[in-house]
Amino acid sequence: MYYFEIVGHRGAPGQAPENTLLSFERAMQIGVDWIEFDVRRSRDGVLVVIHDETVDRTTDGSGRVRDMGFS
């Protein structure tokens, strides 16, 4: 017998914006076993949840997360 676990990659990005609390909550509602997300550090050392090295694809800004200040 096989046992599978379902992983919500970046939450449930097909149903809510990826890597947001809404996406993570939706993933739990639909029954995922695990949620996968990436954490990066901003220039001032703040940990942020974002998949890409840059903010270009998911925001209206551009640039590398590590080069941006959080505050």
C-alpha positions in Angstrom: 0.0 0.0 0.0 1.2 3.5 -0.8 0.8 6.6 1.3 1.0 10.0 -0.3 1.2 13.4 1.3 -0.1 16.5 -0.5 2.2 19.5 -0.5 0.8 23.0 -1.2 3.6 24.6 -3.2 3.5 28.3 -2.1 0.2 27.5 -0.5 -2.7 27.2 -3.0 -1.5 29.6 -5.7 -4.2 28.6 -8.1 -6.8 29.9 -5.7 -5.1 32.9 -4.0 -1.9 34.9 -4.5 1.1 32.7 -3.8 3.0 32.9 -0.5 0.2 34.9 1.2 -1.6 34.1 4.4 -4.8 33.7 2.3 -3.0 31.2 0.1 -1.8 29.2 3.1 -5.2 29.3 4.7 -6.8 28.1 1.5 -4.3 25.3 1.2 -5.3 24.1 4.7 -9.0 24.3 3.9 -8.6 22.1 0.9 -6.6 19.5 2.9 -2.9 19.8 2.1 -0.6 18.0 4.4 2.3 20.4 4.1 2.9 23.9 2.8 6.1 24.7 1.1 7.4 28.3 0.9 10.7 30.1 0.5 12.2 32.6 2.9 14.7 35.3 1.9 16.5 38.0 3.8 16.1 41.7 3.0 19.1 44.2 3.0 18.3 45.1 6.6 18.1 41.4 7.8 14.3 41.0 7.8 13.1 37.5 6.8 10.4 37.7 4.0 8.4 35.0 2.4 8.9 35.2 -1.4 9.8 32.5 -4.0 11.9 34.5 -6.4 15.2 36.3 -5.8 13.5 39.5 -7.2 10.1 41.1 -6.7 9.7 41.6 -10.5 7.2 38.8 -11.2 4.9 39.2 -8.1 4.8 42.9 -7.5 4.7 46.2 -9.5 8.3 46.9 -8.3 11.6 45.5 -9.5 14.9 44.5 -8.0 16.5 41.8 -5.7 14.9 41.2 -2.3 18.4 41.2 -0.7 19.0 44.7 -2.0 15.8 46.1 -0.6 15.1 47.4 2.9 12.0 46.2 4.7 11.3 49.2 6.7 
